[in-house]
Amino acid sequence: MKYGCTKTRNLPISALVKSTYRRCNALFDKRGREVTTMLTSSQVYTQVLNKVIEDTQRKANAHICDCDKFQKLHMYCSHVVVACKHAYHEYRNYIHHVYMLKSVSNAYRGLFRELHNKAYWPLCHKPIVCPDPEKKGNSKGCRVSSRIHTKMDIRELSQPKRCFVCRISDHSKKNYLHRISSSE
């Protein structure tokens, strides 16, 4: 995600969404082309699994494994290769179909379509949702509290405001120090 947003600073959300969509679409196109070239070169498994096959065949004679990778990922370990050799089975039959290039190429088939201009969008017949202006944040000054107000927050209009320090109603906290200095 960090790579996808490197050149999109200070842009509106719609531009960020379009940029992310285009980059994701380009990545899917690139990976789809890579998978089709692998399929045309008569490969059966993905590059990750081909590397695992090479490593496990190298370790099969000397390596003892109890990592449960076969149960977790349906990707065999070296002990599966050894067991299949002793039983005269083909170990590739136990590889999950997810690691085959055919299933990977199905994942990269045309999922994304081009985003058209707003003029080409179909008309929307649903009601328009407008935000409540009272709950909208201030663009200047102090931010509006998002705390839920309760009955304790309601002050009756007949009661005057009181000083926060001494709770007397004829002055405020700002004027409190002036009141003390003038009374002395």
Number of C-alpha atoms within 10 A of each C-alpha: 6 5 8 14 13 8 10 13 8 8 9 9 10 9 12 17 12 12 16 17 17 17 15 14 18 13 13 18 17 12 16 19 15 12 21 17 12 17 17 9 9 10 16 15 22 19 15 9 16 14 11 16 19 11 13 19 15 12 17 19 12 10 13 12 13 9 10 12 12 17 10 9 11 15 19 22 24 23 21 17 21 21 13 15 13 9 9 9 13 10 14 13 8 14 16 13 13 14 18 17 20 17 13 18 17 12 13 19 12 11 10 14 9 8 11 8 7 7 7 8 9 7 7 7 6 6 6 7 6 6 8 7 8 8 10 11 12 11 8 6 6 8 10 12 9 9 6 6 9 7 6 6 8 8 10 7 7 6 8 11 14 14 16 13 10 11 12 14 12 10 16 17 15 11 11 15 10 11 13 9 8 7 6 5
